[in-house]
Amino acid sequence: MPLHLDERRNMKGVKAEAVAEAHANDLKVQSRYGVNHRSYRVDEKKGANFCLVEASSADAAARVHKEAHGLVADEIHEVKQG
């Protein structure tokens, strides 16, 4: 399955605890869309969040986030493991 990296920028004041909660919500709904969230990262200083996701498409990855917590990505890129 294709691997995608999504990123959210301009999240001033973002806290790791809040992103962990959002990620937990992603995990609850991901199977509805055939998606597998592999990991996430938070940069509190820069106000950014990144998720590594196995999904058939960027749209499928985006639908999980929209349903789980409403925090959609600024950009989603298909990437290769390397």
DOTIGU-83113 format. One record per residue (C-alpha): z, y, x; residue in three letters; residue number from 1. Coordinates in Angstrom, 2 decimals, m for minus. Each point is the difference from the previous one (the first is absolute). Example, Ala and Ser with C-alpha at 12.3 -4.5 7.8 and 13.67 -1.06 7.14 Angstrom:
<node><up>7.80</up><north>m4.50</north><east>12.30</east><r>ALA</r><k>1</k></node>
<node><up>m0.66</up><north>3.44</north><east>1.37</east><r>SER</r><k>2</k></node>
This chain:
<node><up>0.00</up><north>0.00</north><east>0.00</east><r>MET</r><k>1</k></node>
<node><up>m0.76</up><north>3.50</north><east>1.33</east><r>PRO</r><k>2</k></node>
<node><up>2.80</up><north>1.94</north><east>1.63</east><r>LEU</r><k>3</k></node>
<node><up>0.59</up><north>3.64</north><east>m0.99</east><r>HIS</r><k>4</k></node>
<node><up>2.12</up><north>2.78</north><east>1.45</east><r>LEU</r><k>5</k></node>
<node><up>1.03</up><north>2.68</north><east>m2.42</east><r>ASP</r><k>6</k></node>
<node><up>1.59</up><north>3.26</north><east>0.96</east><r>GLU</r><k>7</k></node>
<node><up>1.89</up><north>2.72</north><east>m1.76</east><r>ARG</r><k>8</k></node>
<node><up>0.44</up><north>3.36</north><east>1.70</east><r>ARG</r><k>9</k></node>
<node><up>1.78</up><north>3.21</north><east>m0.96</east><r>ASN</r><k>10</k></node>
<node><up>3.06</up><north>m1.85</north><east>m1.29</east><r>MET</r><k>11</k></node>
<node><up>2.44</up><north>2.63</north><east>1.20</east><r>LYS</r><k>12</k></node>
<node><up>3.55</up><north>m1.31</north><east>m0.17</east><r>GLY</r><k>13</k></node>
<node><up>m1.02</up><north>m3.65</north><east>m0.33</east><r>VAL</r><k>14</k></node>
<node><up>2.82</up><north>m2.42</north><east>0.80</east><r>LYS</r><k>15</k></node>
<node><up>m0.30</up><north>m3.57</north><east>1.20</east><r>ALA</r><k>16</k></node>
<node><up>2.31</up><north>m1.18</north><east>m2.80</east><r>GLU</r><k>17</k></node>
<node><up>m2.31</up><north>1.42</north><east>m2.66</east><r>ALA</r><k>18</k></node>
<node><up>m3.05</up><north>m1.65</north><east>1.57</east><r>VAL</r><k>19</k></node>
<node><up>1.88</up><north>m3.31</north><east>0.18</east><r>ALA</r><k>20</k></node>
<node><up>0.68</up><north>0.24</north><east>m3.73</east><r>GLU</r><k>21</k></node>
<node><up>m3.65</up><north>0.81</north><east>m0.74</east><r>ALA</r><k>22</k></node>
<node><up>m1.08</up><north>m2.96</north><east>2.17</east><r>HIS</r><k>23</k></node>
<node><up>2.34</up><north>m2.31</north><east>m1.92</east><r>ALA</r><k>24</k></node>
<node><up>m1.69</up><north>1.16</north><east>m3.21</east><r>ASN</r><k>25</k></node>
<node><up>m3.42</up><north>m0.71</north><east>1.56</east><r>ASP</r><k>26</k></node>
<node><up>1.12</up><north>m3.56</north><east>0.70</east><r>LEU</r><k>27</k></node>
<node><up>0.98</up><north>m0.46</north><east>m3.64</east><r>LYS</r><k>28</k></node>
<node><up>m3.47</up><north>0.81</north><east>m1.36</east><r>VAL</r><k>29</k></node>
<node><up>m2.40</up><north>m0.91</north><east>2.83</east><r>GLN</r><k>30</k></node>
<node><up>m0.80</up><north>m3.49</north><east>m1.30</east><r>SER</r><k>31</k></node>
<node><up>m1.52</up><north>1.50</north><east>m3.17</east><r>ARG</r><k>32</k></node>
<node><up>m2.74</up><north>1.47</north><east>2.19</east><r>TYR</r><k>33</k></node>
<node><up>m0.38</up><north>m2.78</north><east>2.57</east><r>GLY</r><k>34</k></node>
<node><up>1.51</up><north>2.23</north><east>2.70</east><r>VAL</r><k>35</k></node>
<node><up>2.38</up><north>m0.86</north><east>2.85</east><r>ASN</r><k>36</k></node>
<node><up>1.99</up><north>2.81</north><east>1.63</east><r>HIS</r><k>37</k></node>
<node><up>0.55</up><north>m1.02</north><east>3.60</east><r>ARG</r><k>38</k></node>
<node><up>2.02</up><north>2.95</north><east>1.36</east><r>SER</r><k>39</k></node>
<node><up>0.65</up><north>3.71</north><east>m0.24</east><r>TYR</r><k>40</k></node>
<node><up>1.05</up><north>2.80</north><east>2.33</east><r>ARG</r><k>41</k></node>
<node><up>1.67</up><north>3.36</north><east>m0.59</east><r>VAL</r><k>42</k></node>
<node><up>m0.08</up><north>3.10</north><east>2.17</east><r>ASP</r><k>43</k></node>
<node><up>2.75</up><north>2.21</north><east>m1.41</east><r>GLU</r><k>44</k></node>
<node><up>m0.64</up><north>2.79</north><east>2.51</east><r>LYS</r><k>45</k></node>
<node><up>m3.69</up><north>0.31</north><east>m0.88</east><r>LYS</r><k>46</k></node>
<node><up>0.48</up><north>m0.84</north><east>m3.68</east><r>GLY</r><k>47</k></node>
<node><up>m2.36</up><north>m2.96</north><east>0.06</east><r>ALA</r><k>48</k></node>
<node><up>m0.06</up><north>m3.58</north><east>m1.26</east><r>ASN</r><k>49</k></node>
<node><up>m2.40</up><north>m2.85</north><east>0.84</east><r>PHE</r><k>50</k></node>
<node><up>m0.49</up><north>m3.40</north><east>m1.64</east><r>CYS</r><k>51</k></node>
<node><up>m1.89</up><north>m3.02</north><east>1.31</east><r>LEU</r><k>52</k></node>
<node><up>m1.37</up><north>m1.94</north><east>m2.95</east><r>VAL</r><k>53</k></node>
<node><up>m2.18</up><north>m3.05</north><east>m0.58</east><r>GLU</r><k>54</k></node>
<node><up>m2.18</up><north>0.82</north><east>m2.99</east><r>ALA</r><k>55</k></node>
<node><up>m3.45</up><north>m0.76</north><east>m1.30</east><r>SER</r><k>56</k></node>
<node><up>m0.71</up><north>3.74</north><east>m0.08</east><r>SER</r><k>57</k></node>
<node><up>1.57</up><north>3.38</north><east>0.62</east><r>ALA</r><k>58</k></node>
<node><up>0.05</up><north>0.47</north><east>m3.77</east><r>ASP</r><k>59</k></node>
<node><up>2.14</up><north>m3.13</north><east>m0.51</east><r>ALA</r><k>60</k></node>
<node><up>2.48</up><north>1.27</north><east>2.60</east><r>ALA</r><k>61</k></node>
<node><up>0.09</up><north>3.41</north><east>m1.69</east><r>ALA</r><k>62</k></node>
<node><up>0.62</up><north>m1.51</north><east>m3.45</east><r>ARG</r><k>63</k></node>
<node><up>3.14</up><north>m1.76</north><east>1.28</east><r>VAL</r><k>64</k></node>
<node><up>1.46</up><north>3.27</north><east>1.29</east><r>HIS</r><k>65</k></node>
<node><up>m0.92</up><north>1.88</north><east>m3.16</east><r>LYS</r><k>66</k></node>
<node><up>1.71</up><north>m2.56</north><east>m2.25</east><r>GLU</r><k>67</k></node>
<node><up>2.99</up><north>m0.66</north><east>2.26</east><r>ALA</r><k>68</k></node>
<node><up>1.06</up><north>3.59</north><east>0.69</east><r>HIS</r><k>69</k></node>
<node><up>m2.85</up><north>2.47</north><east>m0.44</east><r>GLY</r><k>70</k></node>
<node><up>m0.22</up><north>0.92</north><east>3.70</east><r>LEU</r><k>71</k></node>
<node><up>m3.70</up><north>m0.40</north><east>0.64</east><r>VAL</r><k>72</k></node>
<node><up>m1.43</up><north>0.15</north><east>3.51</east><r>ALA</r><k>73</k></node>
<node><up>m1.84</up><north>2.99</north><east>1.40</east><r>ASP</r><k>74</k></node>
<node><up>m2.38</up><north>m2.43</north><east>1.71</east><r>GLU</r><k>75</k></node>
<node><up>m0.51</up><north>m3.76</north><east>0.13</east><r>ILE</r><k>76</k></node>
<node><up>m1.98</up><north>m1.51</north><east>2.88</east><r>HIS</r><k>77</k></node>
<node><up>m1.22</up><north>m3.55</north><east>0.41</east><r>GLU</r><k>78</k></node>
<node><up>1.17</up><north>m1.14</north><east>3.45</east><r>VAL</r><k>79</k></node>
<node><up>m0.30</up><north>m3.05</north><east>2.22</east><r>LYS</r><k>80</k></node>
<node><up>2.97</up><north>m1.77</north><east>1.57</east><r>GLN</r><k>81</k></node>
<node><up>m0.16</up><north>0.30</north><east>3.75</east><r>GLY</r><k>82</k></node>
